Amino acid sequence: FILFLWFVYIREKYILILLFGGNNHSYMCIYIYISMPICLIQLHWPQRYSPQANWGQSLKYNIENDNSPYWRGGGGPTSFEDLCLAMEGLIQEGKIRGWGLCNDNAYGLTACTRTAKALGVTPPCSIQGDFSLIDRKSEENGVAEAASPFNENVGFMSYNALAGGMLTGKYIDKPAALDEKSRESAMSALQNPRGRMDTRGWGGTLYRYRTEAAQSAIREYEKIAVANGMSLTELSLRWCKQRSLITTTLVGHSNMKQLKESIKFFQNKDPLSEQVMWDIDVVHMKNRTPIFSSNRVGKDWLGEGEIGEPIP
């Protein structure tokens, strides 16, 4: 209630974003969760079958999965029509100003915008996705083209721009707690965490950023940063700022020092040089999707890699 009163008072000065998840994006389901005016609501995960390798599925579309009872039973997935009408209802009531998607793909983004326009209602204004030096898939899988001002004109909000802290460089010399070979070292890191990678919860969830290929790329990016007189954090954030796809970069902080440092990097108006950008691209081309790479695959994994991507 206190937050509600405070936000009503300062609503014209700040932007409050709500990430909404769950198994139903219908109007009534969302309505009961929104009790204060929200500037932007992001719908967390598509409400249909969609290949998401980092959650135990293959990146390859599987029509059998799409036709499974899980997705087609009980009325099927939330339709794009219902989703768009639900959002428009909240906008008309003044509960939200706009809405967007999260972890969706080019098909979902385009279907949402075209459906909204056909219905004469407000289309999504944003899409939130995983994006960093070691995860450029949104630039290469059609999302960038769909979101372009020349097409659907939807802003892209990158999250995990520092790959769960891996792109700060603090886990290069001393590995994350769950990767420690020594139980004593692992327990010490868990008791005195440097960040999310030193926790059982996030450390387990974000293991895709710690594949051997990802860590190899991170070490190469750190060399580029050092050679150009900056930290790996600065290189990572300034690179994000320079990508044409990116409208907003979401960065989490544990303290004010980190926050001020990130703000300083984003306020730097000088772009990274063409040579630095080229050096980064050279590393990228050696392994375009390092977070989906794994050398820890065996029969005991049921033919799957670290993040659930089945062997072709």
Backbone hydrogen bonds, N-H to C=O, Kabsch-Sander energy under -0.5 kcal/mol:
donor,donor_aa,acceptor,acceptor_aa,energy
5,L,1,F,-2.4
6,W,2,I,-2.5
7,F,3,L,-2.6
8,V,4,F,-2.2
9,Y,5,L,-1.5
10,I,6,W,-1.6
11,R,7,F,-0.7
13,K,10,I,-2.0
14,Y,10,I,-1.4
16,L,14,Y,-0.5
17,I,15,I,-0.5
18,L,40,L,-2.5
20,F,18,L,-0.7
20,F,42,Q,-3.3
21,G,19,L,-0.5
30,I,26,S,-2.1
31,Y,27,Y,-2.8
32,I,28,M,-1.7
33,Y,30,I,-1.2
34,I,30,I,-0.8
34,I,31,Y,-0.9
35,S,33,Y,-0.8
38,I,95,K,-3.6
39,C,16,L,-1.3
40,L,16,L,-1.8
41,I,98,G,-1.6
42,Q,18,L,-3.3
43,L,100,G,-2.3
44,H,20,F,-3.7
44,H,42,Q,-0.8
45,W,43,L,-0.7
45,W,102,C,-1.4
48,R,46,P,-0.6
55,W,52,Q,-2.0
56,G,53,A,-1.5
56,G,307,I,-1.2
57,Q,52,Q,-1.2
63,I,61,Y,-0.5
66,D,62,N,-1.9
67,N,63,I,-1.4
68,S,65,N,-1.5
71,W,68,S,-0.8
72,R,68,S,-2.8
73,G,69,P,-2.1
76,G,73,G,-1.3
78,T,47,Q,-0.8
83,L,79,S,-2.3
84,C,80,F,-2.4
85,L,81,E,-2.4
86,A,82,D,-2.3
87,M,83,L,-2.1
88,E,84,C,-2.2
89,G,85,L,-2.1
90,L,86,A,-1.6
91,I,87,M,-2.0
92,Q,88,E,-2.7
93,E,89,G,-1.4
94,G,91,I,-1.4
95,K,90,L,-2.1
96,I,90,L,-1.1
97,R,38,I,-0.9
97,R,39,C,-0.9
98,G,39,C,-1.3
100,G,41,I,-2.5
101,L,126,S,-2.1
102,C,43,L,-1.3
103,N,128,Q,-3.0
109,L,105,N,-2.6
110,T,106,A,-2.3
111,A,107,Y,-2.8
112,C,108,G,-2.2
113,T,109,L,-2.2
114,R,110,T,-2.6
115,T,111,A,-2.2
116,A,112,C,-2.4
117,K,113,T,-2.1
118,A,114,R,-2.0
119,L,115,T,-1.9
120,G,116,A,-0.8
121,V,116,A,-2.6
125,C,99,W,-2.8
126,S,99,W,-0.7
127,I,155,G,-2.3
128,Q,101,L,-2.6
129,G,157,M,-2.4
131,F,159,Y,-2.1
132,S,135,D,-1.6
133,L,161,A,-0.5
135,D,132,S,-1.6
136,R,288,R,-0.6
139,E,136,R,-2.3
140,E,136,R,-0.7
140,E,137,K,-1.1
141,N,137,K,-1.2
144,A,138,S,-1.8
146,A,142,G,-2.4
147,A,143,V,-2.8
148,S,144,A,-1.0
151,N,148,S,-2.0
152,E,146,A,-2.1
153,N,148,S,-2.7
154,V,147,A,-1.6
155,G,125,C,-2.2
156,F,245,L,-0.6
157,M,127,I,-2.7
157,M,155,G,-0.5
158,S,156,F,-0.6
158,S,248,T,-2.7
159,Y,129,G,-2.3
161,A,250,L,-0.9
163,A,160,N,-2.1
165,G,162,L,-1.0
166,M,163,A,-1.7
167,L,162,L,-2.5
168,T,165,G,-1.6
169,G,166,M,-1.2
170,K,165,G,-0.6
172,I,169,G,-1.4
173,D,169,G,-0.5
178,L,197,M,-0.7
179,D,176,A,-1.8
180,E,176,A,-0.7
180,E,177,A,-1.2
183,R,181,K,-0.5
186,A,182,S,-2.4
187,M,183,R,-2.7
188,S,184,E,-2.0
189,A,185,S,-2.1
190,L,186,A,-2.2
191,Q,187,M,-2.0
192,N,188,S,-1.5
198,D,195,G,-1.6
199,T,196,R,-1.4
203,G,199,T,-0.8
204,G,200,R,-1.0
205,T,201,G,-2.0
206,L,202,W,-2.9
207,Y,204,G,-0.9
209,Y,206,L,-1.9
210,R,207,Y,-2.0
211,T,208,R,-0.8
214,A,290,P,-0.6
215,Q,211,T,-2.6
216,S,212,E,-2.0
217,A,213,A,-2.1
218,I,214,A,-2.4
219,R,215,Q,-2.0
220,E,216,S,-1.5
221,Y,217,A,-2.4
222,E,218,I,-2.2
223,K,219,R,-1.6
224,I,220,E,-1.6
225,A,221,Y,-2.3
226,V,222,E,-2.8
227,A,223,K,-2.3
228,N,224,I,-0.9
228,N,225,A,-0.8
229,G,226,V,-1.7
230,M,225,A,-2.3
235,L,231,S,-2.3
236,S,232,L,-2.5
237,L,233,T,-2.4
238,R,234,E,-2.6
239,W,235,L,-2.0
240,C,236,S,-1.7
241,K,237,L,-2.3
242,Q,238,R,-1.2
243,R,239,W,-0.6
243,R,240,C,-1.4
246,I,243,R,-0.6
247,T,156,F,-2.7
248,T,156,F,-1.8
250,L,158,S,-3.4
250,L,248,T,-0.5
251,V,249,T,-0.5
259,L,255,N,-1.7
260,K,256,M,-2.9
261,E,257,K,-2.0
262,S,258,Q,-2.4
263,I,259,L,-2.4
264,K,260,K,-2.1
265,F,261,E,-1.9
266,F,262,S,-2.2
267,Q,263,I,-2.0
268,N,264,K,-0.7
268,N,265,F,-0.6
269,K,267,Q,-0.6
277,M,273,S,-2.5
278,W,274,E,-2.1
279,D,275,Q,-2.7
280,I,276,V,-2.2
281,D,277,M,-2.1
282,V,278,W,-2.2
283,V,279,D,-1.5
284,H,280,I,-2.3
285,M,281,D,-2.5
286,K,282,V,-0.7
286,K,283,V,-0.9
287,N,283,V,-0.8
287,N,284,H,-1.0
291,I,134,I,-0.8
292,F,289,T,-1.6
293,S,290,P,-1.5
297,V,295,N,-0.7
301,W,298,G,-1.8
302,L,299,K,-1.8
303,G,298,G,-1.1
304,E,301,W,-0.7
305,G,309,E,-1.2
308,G,305,G,-1.3
311,I,303,G,-2.4
